[in-house]
Amino acid sequence: MIFGGVCPSVTSIIAESLEGWNLVQLSFAATTPVLADRKKYPNFFRTVPSDNAVNPAVVKFLNFYNWSRVGTLTQDVQRFSEVRNDLTNELEKADIQIADTESFSNDPCVNVKKLKDNDVRIIIGQFDENLAAKVFCCAYNLNMYGSKYQWIIPGWYQGNWWEQANSTNCTTRKLLTAMEGYISVDFEPLSAKQIKGISGRTPQEYEREYNRERDQKGVETSKFHGFAYDGIWVIAKTLTRVMELLRHKERHDMYHNFTVDDREVGKMVLDVMNETNFFGVTGQVMFRNGERMGTIKFTQFQEGQEVKVGEYNAIADVLDLINNTIRFQGVEPPKDRTFVRLQRRQINVPLYSILSTITILGMLMGGAFLFFNIKNRNHRLIKMSSPYMNNLIILGGMLSYASIFLFGLDGSFVSDKEFETLCTVRTWILIVGYTTAFGAMFAKTWRVHAIFKNVKMKKKIIKDQKLFIIVGGMLLIDLCILICWQIVDPLKRTVEEYSLEADPQGRDIAIRPFLEHCENTHMTIWLGIVYAYKGLLMLFGCFLAWETRNVSIPALNDSKYIGMSVYNVGIMCIIGAAVSFLTRDQPNVQFCIVALVIIFCSTITLCLVFVPKFVTMRTNPDAATQNRRLKFTQNQKKEDSKTSTSVTSVNQANTSRLDGLQSDNHRLRMKITELDKELEEVTMQLQDTPEKTPYIKQNHYQDANNILSIRNFTDGKDGEKSLKNHLEQKPQAQWGSADPSRISRGPLEDINSPEHIQRRLSLQLPILHHAYLPSIGGVDASCSSPTSSPSSSPRHRHMPPSYRVMVSGL
């Protein structure tokens, strides 16, 4: 047998050639994994465990703490590469994930950073002490130490290696900070069990004797001395056992001529070596395929020194950790990865409660307006403002309010499937509510515009049923868009994940926020269609409000308030949409903005429509329906700007005005009756005094006829006054003057002459005309005869606007 071999390069050459010499080699210090190849080195044994022997122990240690994800950092040297390759096989067998494998030659910082970028928490290193200082310096600079990381490195470094091998720019204090808590793994040089072995000594007794001899000779200690000591015992027992076998064979040889050659002896030695099993100072000595099945110890660097924390028995495959010796930097062992906890970015419950309360108040206000509108629907003020359309405005506002409750619900309140349904429902409610409210408002304004725009029409009746059809058409367009949207590209629940965040409570976990959205494939196109339609609707409302701005019947015309509503709603929607898009990843801010915009728009619209009516009802209910002169100024220039056209029967707004005109008409009729009586008395006087008729000139009868024609009759009082003045100023001329050529004619002949008859008819017919025809709405009393042309009547002449309707009534 050959005992020895320390350097791998020498030992490998010798071990490879031993088969040809039928020799067996036993090494006590060669730990290179290369020598574990039994095909290449079949006659090689070693009492020291191989460097690969620590890998099963490491896997056992990882399983103990449930670490299933690791990374490796290996110096680019064959010795360490062999260990890493074997470790990879062991980890795969144990179903442990290798997140990253890094190799380096001189500067490990780049590779250490890659490990950090790949979120490697458990790092298994294979490098010598010179590069170990660089590795921990990089770890310190990258903050890869402490409670979140666990380093596992070889345990065969020299004592205080960090002081001797520190060639970095990191101070010793920084290195010690980064090194604190690392686990080192190496074979156990001496057994910790107090059991007497094959030498008759316990490992502790052997160590004391060894140190005494070493001190006497003045030599340094070596961690391989126990393996060398057990190696000698292996050789002794093996050779003893081989000799016993040879004697046994010789004794039982029937010819007593027993001989063996070197090959047979070599095979016998090889077989006996594989059967070796005894307890030595290094523990149980046993070989498996030439490899020592020894004990692996675990030590931890604690406060500047290494402390043994456990050991692994390769024969029994048992890991034994010493209680309460391992000290981790945190309250618990590090995690093998950054455990990501998904955290929903949800709407704050107090915020949702506050906005919901405000929304409920808005709905209560809308309910109060609805009650006010229904209760007073027969009042002239409310009736003129289309109460049914007002109800639709309130309904639209209530739907808009209701959508706020749905916008505040997310996955924390409902399931994923219910959330998708919620996406569709809240969109439909908001769109339909908007169209219902503003569609009804614009329909009312369109009716006012249609009546007052066409001033040539004497009568224009637009019933509420037609307005309902208009609003229904708008809603039908909405439904078509929404149904197509739902069928072609429905809204679905999408989850948007954000970058990792540190746990606010300091736990060794990472928070990955996620946010739920209602989206589809062509979201931009559908939103563009909806925005375009709503924008056109709003522009049309603005146009109607501008066109009817001069209709001065407050109960009938809401153009001013509609303009204010459209302005506020437009501005708030633009601002709200922009801010909502910018705060897409902040659900609390987004929900607050959307809710406030809906609340503001709905509240301002309802208040602008109903508060003025409520105030008017309280203060002066007839103020909005008083007899006013109706004006409607058109934008287009008319040929005759002074021409005014009477407007009759314009909805129910003309009722009060016609009542006033009828009372004026009745008063004027009474005055005309009084004038008729006076005229009749004058006529009778003319008939009772025939002797004075010859003295009446023909032109004086013509003057009386002119008075009766009331050509200049513009006011009842003025006409009566002018008639009396005319009679008072010319009595002498009428009765005192006579034509000399007719004095000689007889009175009877003069009275019955055709000339007198014609004059009497000219006086009596107007009296009958005034007395009877006005009561049935006939021709004007100012006509000289029933056959007079209407075009010559004063009613067809230009008259002051104040009495246009009065004259028509006459």
JOGI-V244213 format. One record per helix or strand of 2 or more residues. SS is the DSSP state (h for helix, s for strand). FROM is the first residue (numbers start at 1). TO is the last residue. Records with the same first field share a line. If there is no record, write none. Layout:
BEGIN
SS=FROM-TO ; FROM-TO
END
This chain:
BEGIN
s=2-3 ; 25-27 ; 44-46 ; 69-75 ; 97-104 ; 122-126 ; 150-154 ; 183-187 ; 277-280 ; 283-288 ; 291-292 ; 295-302 ; 305-313 ; 318-321 ; 339-344 ; 492-502 ; 509-519
h=8-21 ; 33-36 ; 53-64 ; 78-93 ; 109-117 ; 129-141 ; 161-164 ; 172-179 ; 203-217 ; 225-251 ; 262-274 ; 349-375 ; 380-384 ; 387-407 ; 416-453 ; 464-488 ; 523-547 ; 559-582 ; 587-619 ; 623-625 ; 651-688 ; 690-695 ; 698-708 ; 716-729 ; 731-736 ; 740-742 ; 747-751 ; 754-776 ; 790-792 ; 794-796 ; 801-809
END
